[in-house]
Amino acid sequence: MCRNITELRGLEPAANDNEIEAAARQYVRKVSGITHPTARTREAFEKAVREIAHITEHLLEDLPERRQPPKTVPPLRRPEVQARIAARETGGNRASSATTTSGAKAAS
């Protein structure tokens, strides 16, 4: 399994659209080998992300509840990731070399 794709089943509160889309995007990146779509690949890439996110929503709805929540917190729920996103949206400094609280380099 790709270590960058976070388990979404069993989250409290349930996984939101942004978390599902982020997981779908990571999956498409891994499978296609494309990290930054070009004009030539963007349409197919984004279509795959939309379709996989849609199927993921159905999968999460159809599976039974987990007995225990996942062991890791999705990146979009981590304070350091939320800070990087907020900085990007306000035109602030991109923290591409930011580290997580565990000292590991954060995925961008």
C-alpha angles and dihedrals in degrees: 000000000000106000092214094063110088123216108253101181114101099017118150110243094028120258112282129219093266093053092047091048091049091052091048090049092051090050093050091047091052097045096042098038088228115127098167114029117221126215087268096052102030098091095051092042095051092044090055091049091052094047095046092047089051093050090045091056090053092046093052091048093049100046120088118253118276120246091221131024119250116280094238133053115237112254093243089061095052115102094224091053092047089052092052091049092048091049091050092049093051092047092252128146115304108237097205092151095047117134130222123241088265090058095249118132110264119242114242 
